[in-house]
Amino acid sequence: MKASDYIVDFLVSRNVKTVFLITGGAIAHVVDSVGKRKTEKGDLDYIVVQHEQAGAMAAETYSRFGPGLGVMMATSGPGATNLLTGICGCWFDSVPALFITGQVNSSESQEAAKAAPRQVGFQETDIVSIAKPVTKYAVKITDASQIRYELEKAMHIAQEGRPGPVLVDIPVNLQFEQVEPEKLEAFLPETYTGAAVDADEIVAQKIKTLASYLESAERPVLLLGGGGRLAHAQREALELAEKLNIPVVVSWSGFDLIPHDHPLFAGHIGVYGSRAANFAVQNADLVISLGSRLDTRQTGGNVASFARAARVVMVEIDRNEIEKGRGLRVDLGIVADVKALIPKLAAALSGARPSLSAWQERVGDWKKKYSGPVETGAEGGPINAYDFLRKLSDVLPENQVTIADEGGNLVWTMQSFRIRKGQRLVSTFGNSPMGYALPAAIGAAAALPGKDIICIDGDGGFQMNIQELQTLVHYKLPVKVFIMNNRCMGIIKQFQDLYFDSRYIATTDAYGYAAPDFAKVAGAYGIPSLTIRTLAEAPELIKKALATPGPVLVDVLIDPEQKLSPKLEFGRPIEDMSPYLDRDELKKAMIVPLLPESEKLPERTGWVNLK
C-alpha cells in the first residue's frame, strides 16, 4: 500500500478521530490520504485551520479532551516552523500530541549534498533539530521501511511517563513509496528506557515517612497540580483529600480538579492566587504536593520563602522537577505516577493524628475574608472584569468546558471563576502565548462534538489568531467567544504604571497599540455578535449568547483602567500581595512570623494600600 495510506491507517488504529492540517507540497500525499479515508470509510475527519500555529494549539487541546491524541499535519519549511509555539505549549504543560511534517525530497536534502549549504531543497528546514529541545522525540524518517517503527515509537513516547509532544518528519518521496505493512518492523515498548520512577521498595519507604509526617502535622495542606489531571487521577485525588480531611489548594493547572464549593477547598495559590490559599500554604507545617512542579508562578520569585514553616513533600513523575534546586526546598521527593501512588498512601494512613479543627477553622476564616478579588466596579461605571466574569461563571452549567487565553483576561478569569461539578477550565499555563484561546477552543469543540465551548480572550490576544474565525464558521463549531476588551495591553499597562512612570509604549492607542471593531470583524466572517457596554445588560446578553446556536462573538467593553487584584509584586513572599494589607492586619492573619521585607510597606508601589 502507499506509505501515506499506511500513516492514516495507523492513526485510525490508535483511536484518532480528527486531525488538524494545512496542506502544502511536502505534505500533500498524506493530506490526500486523510481525505480519501474520510470519503471512503468515514472513520477519520479533518479540520483545515488557517495557520499552522493555530492547528498546533488545537491539537494540544484535542489531546486534553478527545479520543486519541491530537494530531497536526503541516508542510516543510515555514509550515513546520509555524508549529513551534503550539509545540512549546504541549511541552511545558506535559500534553501528548503528534506532529507530522512533510519534508523535501530526500535527493534535495542537505544530507545529500557534499558540502554544508544552508539549504538545498526549496522550503527545506531541519525541523527535527529545531524541535528537539521542546519535544520528547523528534525524528526524520530516511527510509519508508521505518514508518511503522517510528510512528509507534513516537506515539508511545508521547504518552509514557511525563507526557509531551513528538514530531515525525517525512520526506515527500517516502510518502508515495509502496510498503508492505506486514513486513514493516514494529516498535517494542520494552526496548525503550524512559525517565525512571522510584523503585517500589523506595516508594514504600517514602510513603511510610510521609505517613509519619501526617501523623504529627497540625497544619497540613494538600496541593493538587495538573499532574493529577494528566494521570486521570481526579477521582482518586478528591477521595484522598476527603480521607485526609485537610485543606486543599490547587495550582492553575489543577484549578478544576475539585469543585470550588467543596468544604475542603481553600483556593488557588501563587502570584495571582487567592490570599486565602496563599495564607494556608504559608502557615502550613506540612505541604503535600501531588503532580505540581512548584514553579515560580506558584512559589513566587522569592522561592526560599515558600511554605517556609512546612515540610514540603513533592510527588512528581519527573525527577528533574524535584531536583531542580534554584531555592526550592523539598524535604521528601517521590518520583511516581500520582494515580498509582494515591491508593498506596491511603492504605498507609492508619496512625492517629492530631485534631485539625482549629486549623480548619482558621482556613475557613481566611476563605470568608480573603477568597475573592479585591476590585469591584462602581455602580453605573465602566464594566469591571471581575464583576462580569463572576456573572458568566455563575450561569455556566455543570460539565461546561471553558478555554481562557493569556495576560489580564486569564488572571481575571482564574480569580473570578468558581468551578462546579464536572466543569473544566483550561489554558496553556507554562508557555502562555497570546492567541491560544480561539484555536484551543476549536480543538476542544472537535474533541467534544456538539458541546458548547466557552472561549475567553483579550482584545490583544484575540488578534493573534483572529483568522480562525473562518474555521469556526466553516465548521459551524459551537464556540462562544467572550472578548474582555479594555482596548489596551492591560497587564503590561499596569506594569508600566509601576515601573515606567505610566509610559504606555505599545500598550495603548496613543502609543501604537490598536484593535478593530470586533463586531464588524465577526460580521465579515458571517458570525453573529453582541456588544456588552454596561454590567446591567450583561446577564441578559450572556444568556442570549449562550442560547445562540453555533459560534457567536461577544465584545465585552471593560474598564481600560482595570487592574489585576490581588497580585504579587517582585521579591515579596506570596502571603504579602498587592494591594497591601495594613501591616497589623497581615500580622494577625499570619501564624508564621513575617519576613523582614514584609515588616513595612514597600516604598514604591502602583497600588493604594488597603487600610
C-alpha positions as a printed NumPy array, in Angstrom:
array([[  0.   ,   0.   ,   0.   ],
       [  1.028,   3.627,  -0.395],
       [  3.039,   4.821,   2.635],
       [  0.783,   7.846,   3.175],
       [ -2.235,   5.497,   3.311],
       [ -0.397,   3.413,   5.908],
       [  0.185,   6.526,   8.033],
       [ -3.542,   7.248,   8.031],
       [ -4.386,   3.62 ,   8.851],
       [ -2.005,   3.857,  11.795],
       [ -3.704,   6.969,  13.164],
       [ -7.134,   5.368,  12.932],
       [ -5.835,   2.256,  14.689],
       [ -4.748,   4.498,  17.586],
       [ -8.24 ,   5.938,  18.033],
       [ -7.527,   9.279,  16.362],
       [-10.865,  10.604,  15.089],
       [ -9.905,  14.065,  13.836],
       [ -6.671,  15.582,  12.554],
       [ -5.854,  19.245,  12.037],
       [ -3.943,  20.248,   8.958],
       [ -2.832,  22.783,   6.407],
       [ -1.757,  21.39 ,   3.071],
       [  1.425,  22.112,   1.162],
       [  3.637,  20.49 ,  -1.418],
       [  5.694,  18.443,   1.018],
       [  2.682,  17.048,   2.943],
       [  0.16 ,  16.789,   0.081],
       [  0.326,  12.979,  -0.203],
       [ -0.514,  12.429,   3.475],
       [ -3.268,  15.055,   3.306],
       [ -4.737,  13.333,   0.256],
       [ -4.758,  10.029,   2.117],
       [ -6.601,  11.673,   5.02 ],
       [ -9.234,  12.968,   2.609],
       [ -9.638,   9.589,   0.913],
       [-10.071,   7.903,   4.293],
       [-12.844,  10.312,   5.242],
       [-14.627,   9.783,   1.926],
       [-14.2  ,   6.035,   1.645],
       [-14.537,   4.835,   5.245],
       [-15.746,   7.838,   7.242],
       [-13.797,   6.885,  10.373],
       [-11.384,   9.837,  10.239],
       [-12.244,  13.512,   9.914],
       [-10.063,  16.547,   9.382],
       [-10.237,  20.261,  10.118],
       [ -8.381,  22.713,   7.917],
       [ -7.155,  25.616,  10.041],
       [ -5.943,  28.964,   8.729],
       [ -2.494,  28.971,  10.36 ],
       [ -0.193,  26.171,  11.469],
       [  0.283,  27.751,  14.889],
       [ -3.465,  27.57 ,  15.442],
       [ -3.533,  23.947,  14.32 ],
       [ -0.831,  23.036,  16.827],
       [ -2.789,  24.723,  19.616],
       [ -5.988,  22.984,  18.535],
       [ -4.203,  19.628,  18.558],
       [ -2.961,  20.288,  22.081],
       [ -6.455,  20.895,  23.439],
       [ -7.878,  17.996,  21.445],
       [ -5.447,  15.772,  23.347],
       [ -6.776,  17.088,  26.653],
       [-10.367,  16.143,  25.823],
       [-10.507,  13.852,  22.84 ],
       [-10.438,  10.25 ,  21.896],
       [ -6.871,   9.558,  20.898],
       [ -4.077,  12.071,  20.612],
       [ -4.28 ,  15.424,  18.904],
       [ -2.534,  15.346,  15.526],
       [ -1.435,  18.287,  13.387],
       [ -0.004,  17.983,   9.879],
       [  1.992,  20.681,   8.095],
       [  4.31 ,  21.084,   5.161],
       [  8.061,  21.693,   5.265],
       [  9.919,  24.926,   5.989],
       [  7.634,  27.72 ,   7.207],
       [  4.728,  25.314,   7.655],
       [  6.786,  23.274,  10.084],
       [  8.366,  26.209,  11.937],
       [  4.925,  27.784,  12.42 ],
       [  4.053,  24.808,  14.638],
       [  6.652,  25.64 ,  17.274],
       [  4.623,  27.89 ,  19.586],
       [  1.917,  25.24 ,  19.872],
       [  4.511,  22.507,  20.328],
       [  6.028,  24.507,  23.186],
       [  2.604,  24.679,  24.82 ],
       [  2.402,  20.873,  24.76 ],
       [  5.948,  20.575,  26.067],
       [  5.614,  22.864,  29.066],
       [  2.125,  21.664,  30.045],
       [  3.031,  17.989,  29.504],
       [  0.345,  17.338,  26.887],
       [  0.9  ,  14.443,  24.459],
       [  0.4  ,  15.301,  20.78 ],
       [  1.724,  14.091,  17.437],
       [  3.037,  16.494,  14.809],
       [  3.633,  15.152,  11.304],
       [  5.591,  17.363,   8.927],
       [  6.399,  16.888,   5.303],
       [  9.982,  17.347,   4.188],
       [ 11.656,  17.979,   0.842],
       [ 12.6  ,  15.107,  -1.436],
       [ 15.455,  13.051,   0.003],
       [ 17.61 ,  13.75 ,  -3.052],
       [ 17.225,  17.502,  -2.475],
       [ 18.101,  17.453,   1.22 ],
       [ 21.187,  18.749,   2.98 ],
       [ 22.203,  15.166,   3.749],
       [ 22.535,  14.542,   0.005],
       [ 24.891,  17.495,  -0.501],
       [ 28.667,  17.091,  -0.491],
       [ 29.301,  20.352,   1.368],
       [ 27.198,  22.058,   4.037],
       [ 24.934,  24.583,   2.298],
       [ 22.293,  26.37 ,   4.287],
       [ 19.55 ,  24.936,   2.101],
       [ 19.301,  22.589,  -0.863],
       [ 15.617,  21.909,  -1.498],
       [ 13.014,  24.659,  -1.756],
       [ 11.471,  25.259,   1.694],
       [ 13.908,  22.839,   3.279],
       [ 14.339,  23.378,   7.017],
       [ 15.83 ,  20.998,   9.583],
       [ 12.719,  20.993,  11.756],
       [ 13.902,  17.967,  13.739],
       [ 16.943,  19.805,  15.131],
       [ 14.855,  22.911,  15.818],
       [ 12.093,  20.983,  17.604],
       [ 14.235,  18.585,  19.653],
       [ 14.574,  20.863,  22.73 ],
       [ 10.77 ,  21.134,  23.05 ],
       [  9.699,  17.603,  22.124],
       [ 10.09 ,  14.238,  23.825],
       [ 11.063,  12.736,  20.487],
       [ 11.691,  14.197,  17.044],
       [ 12.85 ,  12.13 ,  14.074],
       [ 13.232,  12.353,  10.331],
       [ 12.34 ,   9.164,   8.51 ],
       [ 15.017,   8.283,   5.957],
       [ 13.583,   5.038,   4.629],
       [  9.934,   4.087,   4.072],
       [ 10.532,   0.796,   5.874],
       [ 10.959,   2.801,   9.128],
       [  7.46 ,   4.264,   9.049],
       [  5.726,   1.78 ,  11.344],
       [  8.602,   1.66 ,  13.818],
       [  8.936,   5.434,  14.108],
       [  5.201,   6.151,  14.338],
       [  4.739,   3.515,  17.037],
       [  7.794,   4.741,  18.917],
       [  6.705,   8.375,  18.754],
       [  3.181,   7.565,  19.926],
       [  4.499,   5.501,  22.835],
       [  6.983,   8.141,  23.965],
       [  4.362,  10.891,  23.772],
       [  2.219,   9.118,  26.376],
       [  4.618,   7.301,  28.698],
       [  5.915,   8.859,  31.905],
       [  5.568,  12.627,  31.801],
       [  3.625,  13.132,  28.545],
       [  4.611,  15.561,  25.828],
       [  4.738,  16.307,  22.101],
       [  6.538,  14.278,  19.438],
       [  7.354,  15.13 ,  15.829],
       [  7.829,  12.857,  12.813],
       [  9.3  ,  14.447,   9.676],
       [  8.663,  12.545,   6.427],
       [ 10.286,  13.409,   3.065],
       [  7.737,  13.72 ,   0.291],
       [  9.254,  10.952,  -1.828],
       [  8.836,   8.445,   1.022],
       [  5.161,   9.347,   1.372],
       [  4.282,   7.844,  -2.013],
       [  6.511,   4.77 ,  -1.823],
       [  4.84 ,   1.376,  -1.66 ],
       [  5.18 ,  -0.52 ,   1.636],
       [  4.081,  -3.971,   2.774],
       [  2.546,  -3.427,   6.244],
       [  3.072,  -7.   ,   7.449],
       [  6.788,  -6.718,   6.71 ],
       [  7.345,  -3.388,   8.466],
       [  9.394,  -3.513,  11.653],
       [  7.368,  -2.934,  14.826],
       [  8.482,  -0.904,  17.821],
       [  8.687,  -2.866,  21.075],
       [  7.929,  -0.59 ,  24.061],
       [ 10.02 ,  -2.745,  26.399],
       [ 13.112,  -1.716,  24.445],
       [ 12.595,   1.949,  25.311],
       [ 14.082,   3.273,  28.537],
       [ 12.147,   6.334,  29.615],
       [ 12.595,   8.51 ,  32.692],
       [ 12.932,   6.251,  35.731],
       [ 10.499,   6.446,  38.632],
       [ 11.406,   5.356,  42.145],
       [ 11.535,   1.607,  42.677],
       [  8.589,   0.045,  44.531],
       [ 10.59 ,  -0.561,  47.713],
       [ 11.789,   3.041,  47.738],
       [  8.242,   4.323,  47.23 ],
       [  7.007,   2.112,  50.067],
       [  9.64 ,   3.515,  52.429],
       [  8.904,   7.09 ,  51.423],
       [  5.171,   6.549,  51.926],
       [  5.92 ,   5.435,  55.494],
       [  7.853,   8.661,  56.026],
       [  5.006,  10.716,  54.573],
       [  2.503,   8.89 ,  56.787],
       [  4.616,   9.756,  59.834],
       [  4.65 ,  13.408,  58.746],
       [  0.848,  13.354,  58.565],
       [  0.547,  11.758,  61.981],
       [  2.328,  14.684,  63.604],
       [  1.185,  17.571,  61.39 ],
       [ -1.076,  20.188,  62.962],
       [ -1.45 ,  22.427,  59.901],
       [ -1.275,  20.182,  56.81 ],
       [ -2.269,  21.284,  53.294],
       [ -2.791,  19.188,  50.157],
       [ -1.745,  20.871,  46.901],
       [ -3.218,  19.408,  43.705],
       [ -1.452,  20.18 ,  40.43 ],
       [ -2.031,  19.468,  36.765],
       [ -0.299,  16.101,  37.029],
       [ -3.412,  14.775,  38.735],
       [ -5.408,  15.578,  35.615],
       [ -2.744,  14.198,  33.245],
       [ -2.678,  10.958,  35.255],
       [ -6.508,  10.773,  35.146],
       [ -6.428,  10.758,  38.934],
       [ -9.017,  13.435,  39.687],
       [-11.361,  10.988,  41.457],
       [ -8.536,   9.439,  43.481],
       [ -7.161,  12.866,  44.449],
       [-10.531,  14.015,  45.755],
       [-11.041,  10.77 ,  47.669],
       [ -7.602,  11.174,  49.259],
       [ -8.354,  14.745,  50.276],
       [-11.579,  13.617,  51.924],
       [ -9.849,  10.757,  53.732],
       [ -7.132,  13.1  ,  54.991],
       [ -9.749,  15.745,  55.78 ],
       [ -7.251,  18.565,  55.297],
       [ -7.469,  21.864,  53.385],
       [ -6.909,  21.597,  49.635],
       [ -5.292,  24.225,  47.442],
       [ -4.741,  23.977,  43.705],
       [ -2.303,  25.265,  41.132],
       [ -3.69 ,  26.863,  37.99 ],
       [ -3.119,  23.619,  36.057],
       [ -5.038,  21.79 ,  38.763],
       [ -7.693,  24.502,  39.041],
       [-10.611,  22.286,  38.008],
       [ -9.629,  19.135,  39.919],
       [-12.008,  19.846,  42.799],
       [-15.36 ,  21.689,  42.882],
       [-14.824,  25.067,  44.482],
       [-17.845,  24.666,  46.749],
       [-16.235,  21.628,  48.362],
       [-15.783,  22.315,  52.103],
       [-12.078,  21.38 ,  51.955],
       [-11.276,  23.735,  49.057],
       [ -9.197,  26.721,  50.187],
       [ -8.388,  28.314,  46.806],
       [ -5.647,  28.562,  44.191],
       [ -2.136,  29.585,  45.119],
       [  0.513,  31.731,  43.538],
       [  1.426,  35.192,  42.341],
       [ -2.153,  35.776,  41.14 ],
       [ -3.701,  33.335,  43.591],
       [ -6.188,  33.961,  46.352],
       [ -4.911,  35.409,  49.587],
       [ -6.746,  32.661,  51.476],
       [ -4.932,  29.85 ,  49.669],
       [ -1.592,  31.612,  49.976],
       [ -2.151,  32.112,  53.701],
       [ -2.926,  28.388,  54.046],
       [  0.326,  27.318,  52.359],
       [  2.471,  29.953,  54.029],
       [  1.228,  28.989,  57.512],
       [  1.226,  25.22 ,  56.984],
       [  3.567,  22.832,  58.764],
       [  3.172,  20.196,  56.021],
       [  2.541,  20.718,  52.296],
       [  1.878,  17.618,  50.204],
       [  2.171,  18.482,  46.524],
       [  0.632,  15.946,  44.146],
       [  1.502,  16.426,  40.48 ],
       [  2.706,  20.018,  40.65 ],
       [  6.138,  21.182,  39.549],
       [  6.069,  24.083,  42.05 ],
       [  7.138,  26.673,  39.512],
       [  7.8  ,  30.297,  40.421],
       [  4.254,  31.342,  39.487],
       [  3.195,  29.251,  42.491],
       [  6.057,  29.86 ,  44.876],
       [  6.76 ,  33.471,  43.915],
       [ 10.166,  34.688,  42.861],
       [ 11.322,  34.554,  46.492],
       [ 11.347,  30.76 ,  46.339],
       [ 13.021,  30.242,  49.706],
       [ 10.066,  31.942,  51.417],
       [  7.573,  29.401,  50.057],
       [  5.961,  27.236,  52.762],
       [  8.919,  28.163,  54.936],
       [  7.471,  26.676,  58.141],
       [  6.434,  23.432,  56.48 ],
       [  7.86 ,  20.129,  55.457],
       [  7.396,  20.05 ,  51.69 ],
       [  6.568,  16.69 ,  50.105],
       [  6.605,  16.584,  46.31 ],
       [  5.11 ,  13.715,  44.315],
       [  6.171,  14.108,  40.673],
       [  6.579,  11.85 ,  37.645],
       [  9.654,  13.854,  36.556],
       [ 12.679,  13.592,  38.856],
       [ 14.156,  16.763,  37.348],
       [ 11.33 ,  18.863,  38.778],
       [ 12.04 ,  17.609,  42.291],
       [ 15.785,  18.1  ,  41.965],
       [ 15.801,  21.395,  40.055],
       [ 17.027,  23.429,  43.021],
       [ 17.054,  27.216,  42.444],
       [ 15.979,  27.752,  46.032],
       [ 13.143,  25.222,  46.091],
       [ 13.322,  23.155,  49.266],
       [ 11.869,  19.644,  49.017],
       [ 12.031,  17.631,  52.232],
       [ 10.672,  14.454,  50.665],
       [ 10.537,  13.793,  46.936],
       [  8.704,  10.809,  45.489],
       [  9.174,  10.101,  41.794],
       [  5.966,   8.286,  40.952],
       [  2.759,   8.365,  38.976],
       [  0.158,  10.196,  41.074],
       [ -2.661,   7.797,  40.219],
       [ -0.569,   4.766,  41.214],
       [  0.705,   6.36 ,  44.412],
       [ -2.537,   7.638,  45.938],
       [ -4.036,   4.21 ,  46.817],
       [ -0.74 ,   3.164,  48.418],
       [ -0.676,   6.332,  50.502],
       [ -4.309,   5.954,  51.513],
       [ -3.637,   2.369,  52.635],
       [ -0.71 ,   3.512,  54.798],
       [ -2.742,   6.068,  56.754],
       [ -3.667,   4.144,  59.868],
       [ -1.964,   6.12 ,  62.604],
       [ -3.674,   8.57 ,  64.946],
       [ -3.443,  12.249,  64.018],
       [ -3.86 ,  15.486,  65.955],
       [ -7.199,  17.25 ,  65.88 ],
       [ -7.26 ,  19.679,  62.978],
       [-10.384,  21.577,  63.973],
       [ -8.52 ,  24.752,  64.942],
       [ -6.552,  24.693,  61.68 ],
       [ -9.65 ,  24.075,  59.579],
       [-11.428,  26.904,  61.361],
       [ -8.507,  29.248,  60.654],
       [ -8.505,  28.326,  56.964],
       [-12.275,  28.826,  56.894],
       [-11.831,  32.323,  58.299],
       [ -9.292,  33.161,  55.585],
       [-11.712,  31.866,  52.936],
       [-14.516,  34.085,  54.197],
       [-12.363,  37.187,  54.339],
       [ -9.771,  36.834,  51.603],
       [-11.006,  34.484,  48.852],
       [-12.259,  36.864,  46.182],
       [-10.661,  39.546,  44.027],
       [-10.257,  42.933,  45.691],
       [-11.717,  45.061,  42.915],
       [-15.384,  45.647,  42.143],
       [-16.824,  48.237,  39.805],
       [-18.749,  51.361,  40.732],
       [-22.47 ,  51.183,  40.011],
       [-23.174,  52.708,  36.62 ],
       [-19.453,  52.954,  35.799],
       [-17.416,  51.019,  33.228],
       [-17.654,  47.239,  33.342],
       [-15.347,  45.709,  35.914],
       [-13.854,  42.491,  34.532],
       [-14.24 ,  40.658,  37.827],
       [-17.92 ,  41.586,  38.118],
       [-18.625,  40.402,  34.583],
       [-16.703,  37.144,  34.823],
       [-18.398,  36.247,  38.107],
       [-21.75 ,  36.667,  36.379],
       [-20.59 ,  34.487,  33.49 ],
       [-19.227,  31.823,  35.842],
       [-22.448,  31.776,  37.849],
       [-24.643,  30.86 ,  34.866],
       [-22.459,  28.192,  33.268],
       [-23.85 ,  24.667,  33.726],
       [-22.169,  21.615,  35.198],
       [-19.66 ,  19.946,  32.855],
       [-19.022,  23.207,  30.972],
       [-15.664,  23.491,  29.2  ],
       [-14.044,  26.933,  29.254],
       [-10.833,  27.881,  27.461],
       [ -9.007,  31.037,  28.555],
       [ -6.265,  32.956,  26.78 ],
       [ -3.297,  34.711,  28.404],
       [ -2.491,  38.001,  30.089],
       [ -5.016,  40.025,  32.027],
       [ -8.063,  38.116,  30.798],
       [ -6.614,  34.863,  32.129],
       [ -5.853,  36.346,  35.547],
       [ -9.339,  37.866,  35.843],
       [-10.857,  34.531,  34.83 ],
       [ -8.844,  32.463,  37.296],
       [ -9.587,  34.902,  40.11 ],
       [-13.317,  35.049,  39.311],
       [-14.434,  31.598,  38.214],
       [-15.866,  29.121,  40.672],
       [-15.632,  25.562,  39.359],
       [-18.715,  23.398,  39.755],
       [-19.146,  19.659,  39.287],
       [-17.591,  18.389,  36.081],
       [-16.524,  21.807,  34.801],
       [-13.175,  22.253,  33.082],
       [-11.117,  25.426,  32.783],
       [ -8.07 ,  25.139,  30.544],
       [ -5.302,  27.392,  29.328],
       [ -1.714,  26.815,  28.273],
       [ -0.177,  27.854,  31.556],
       [  3.516,  27.176,  31.002],
       [  4.23 ,  28.727,  27.6  ],
       [  1.35 ,  31.207,  27.863],
       [  1.201,  32.574,  24.292],
       [ -1.302,  35.24 ,  23.345],
       [ -3.701,  33.919,  20.728],
       [ -4.187,  30.493,  22.321],
       [ -7.849,  30.546,  23.334],
       [ -9.607,  30.626,  19.964],
       [ -7.704,  27.758,  18.284],
       [ -7.703,  25.83 ,  21.553],
       [-11.482,  26.19 ,  21.732],
       [-11.631,  24.806,  18.187],
       [ -9.634,  21.791,  19.371],
       [-11.987,  21.264,  22.311],
       [-15.04 ,  21.575,  20.057],
       [-13.58 ,  18.965,  17.688],
       [-12.911,  16.584,  20.567],
       [-16.382,  17.103,  22.08 ],
       [-18.736,  17.237,  19.067],
       [-21.915,  19.209,  19.638],
       [-20.83 ,  20.572,  23.021],
       [-20.787,  24.331,  23.538],
       [-17.313,  25.634,  24.364],
       [-16.705,  28.936,  26.171],
       [-13.705,  30.924,  24.898],
       [-12.452,  33.851,  26.986],
       [ -9.95 ,  36.12 ,  25.276],
       [ -8.488,  39.608,  25.393],
       [ -8.527,  42.147,  22.6  ],
       [ -4.752,  41.829,  22.176],
       [ -4.559,  38.054,  22.249],
       [ -7.612,  37.598,  20.044],
       [ -5.911,  39.398,  17.183],
       [ -3.012,  36.931,  17.234],
       [ -5.213,  34.203,  15.712],
       [ -8.272,  36.167,  14.623],
       [ -8.187,  34.373,  11.268],
       [ -9.533,  31.241,  12.954],
       [-12.987,  32.827,  12.955],
       [-13.112,  31.375,   9.44 ],
       [-12.513,  27.892,  10.863],
       [-15.293,  28.437,  13.398],
       [-17.875,  29.485,  10.847],
       [-16.855,  26.982,   8.165],
       [-17.221,  24.005,  10.509],
       [-20.139,  25.55 ,  12.435],
       [-18.392,  24.92 ,  15.755],
       [-20.451,  25.998,  18.801],
       [-17.796,  28.211,  20.384],
       [-18.994,  31.231,  22.373],
       [-16.195,  33.807,  22.271],
       [-16.118,  36.465,  25.018],
       [-13.532,  39.185,  24.375],
       [-12.564,  41.089,  27.52 ],
       [-11.906,  44.271,  25.594],
       [-10.092,  47.002,  27.52 ],
       [ -8.637,  48.49 ,  24.33 ],
       [ -5.088,  48.099,  25.608],
       [ -2.472,  45.581,  26.709],
       [ -3.747,  45.77 ,  30.261],
       [ -1.321,  43.573,  32.192],
       [  1.678,  45.396,  30.711],
       [ -0.027,  48.771,  31.185],
       [ -0.25 ,  48.024,  34.888],
       [  3.433,  47.051,  34.872],
       [  4.236,  50.361,  33.172],
       [  2.315,  52.228,  35.877],
       [  4.529,  50.604,  38.468],
       [  7.957,  50.785,  36.852],
       [  7.92 ,  53.165,  33.855],
       [  6.058,  56.263,  35.092],
       [  2.99 ,  55.301,  33.045],
       [  4.714,  55.442,  29.668],
       [  2.372,  53.144,  27.769],
       [  4.694,  52.226,  24.909],
       [  2.973,  49.643,  22.648],
       [  0.082,  49.142,  25.09 ],
       [ -2.452,  51.909,  24.268],
       [ -3.647,  53.528,  21.047],
       [ -1.711,  56.714,  21.822],
       [  1.496,  54.663,  21.827],
       [  0.96 ,  52.323,  18.906],
       [ -1.455,  49.581,  20.009],
       [ -4.915,  49.386,  18.419],
       [ -7.79 ,  46.944,  17.998],
       [-10.584,  46.808,  15.429],
       [-14.352,  46.809,  15.902],
       [-14.721,  43.114,  16.67 ],
       [-18.449,  43.068,  15.937],
       [-17.737,  44.243,  12.384],
       [-14.971,  41.669,  12.019],
       [-17.335,  38.916,  13.16 ],
       [-19.915,  40.152,  10.666],
       [-17.376,  39.929,   7.848],
       [-16.905,  36.249,   8.721],
       [-20.655,  35.689,   8.958],
       [-20.642,  35.136,  12.728],
       [-23.366,  36.726,  14.911],
       [-22.067,  39.134,  17.534],
       [-23.161,  41.023,  20.617],
       [-21.581,  44.005,  22.347],
       [-21.908,  44.43 ,  26.116],
       [-21.355,  48.009,  27.27 ],
       [-22.775,  48.004,  30.815],
       [-22.868,  45.484,  33.628],
       [-26.633,  45.935,  33.91 ],
       [-27.211,  44.445,  30.445],
       [-24.671,  41.67 ,  30.922],
       [-26.96 ,  38.916,  32.344],
       [-29.477,  39.195,  29.519],
       [-26.848,  39.327,  26.776],
       [-24.824,  36.464,  28.29 ],
       [-27.996,  34.387,  28.275],
       [-28.668,  35.369,  24.653],
       [-25.131,  34.444,  23.606],
       [-25.312,  31.041,  25.284],
       [-28.652,  30.348,  23.58 ],
       [-27.369,  31.249,  20.103],
       [-26.731,  28.132,  18.011],
       [-23.26 ,  27.72 ,  16.561],
       [-20.459,  30.263,  17.002],
       [-21.059,  33.709,  18.455],
       [-18.738,  36.576,  19.388],
       [-19.391,  38.8  ,  22.413],
       [-17.393,  42.025,  22.697],
       [-17.309,  42.987,  26.388],
       [-16.187,  46.607,  26.752],
       [-14.482,  46.619,  30.137],
       [-12.794,  49.451,  32.004],
       [ -9.468,  50.41 ,  30.308],
       [ -8.11 ,  51.103,  33.807],
       [ -8.943,  47.604,  35.024],
       [ -6.257,  46.242,  37.385],
       [ -5.199,  42.762,  38.413],
       [ -6.079,  42.37 ,  42.053],
       [ -4.604,  40.798,  44.093],
       [ -1.147,  40.253,  42.647],
       [  2.341,  39.596,  43.937],
       [  4.997,  42.187,  43.305],
       [  8.607,  41.275,  42.691],
       [ 10.58 ,  39.921,  45.638],
       [  7.675,  39.607,  48.093],
       [  6.604,  36.301,  49.718],
       [  3.247,  35.075,  48.402],
       [  1.349,  35.946,  51.598],
       [  2.157,  39.63 ,  51.076],
       [  0.2  ,  40.571,  47.958],
       [ -0.739,  43.902,  46.455],
       [ -2.966,  45.838,  47.219],
       [ -1.114,  45.627,  50.511],
       [ -2.853,  44.829,  53.738],
       [ -2.182,  47.034,  56.709],
       [  0.842,  45.54 ,  58.48 ],
       [ -1.097,  44.893,  61.676],
       [ -3.779,  43.049,  59.724],
       [ -1.16 ,  40.961,  57.946],
       [  0.478,  40.039,  61.257],
       [ -2.881,  38.971,  62.699],
       [ -3.617,  36.876,  59.6  ],
       [ -0.306,  35.035,  59.814],
       [  0.644,  32.268,  62.23 ],
       [  4.212,  32.141,  60.948],
       [  6.301,  35.288,  61.687],
       [  6.598,  37.852,  58.921],
       [  9.787,  38.051,  56.936],
       [ 11.818,  41.253,  57.41 ],
       [ 10.816,  42.531,  53.955],
       [  7.147,  42.365,  54.978],
       [  7.522,  44.253,  58.245],
       [  6.946,  47.512,  56.399],
       [  5.244,  48.514,  53.183],
       [  7.401,  48.91 ,  50.059],
       [  8.368,  52.483,  49.369],
       [  7.23 ,  52.353,  45.756],
       [  4.011,  50.747,  44.622],
       [  1.41 ,  51.385,  41.982],
       [ -1.347,  50.478,  44.432],
       [ -3.32 ,  52.273,  47.097],
       [ -2.678,  50.37 ,  50.312],
       [ -5.669,  48.748,  51.965],
       [ -6.481,  50.054,  55.43 ]])
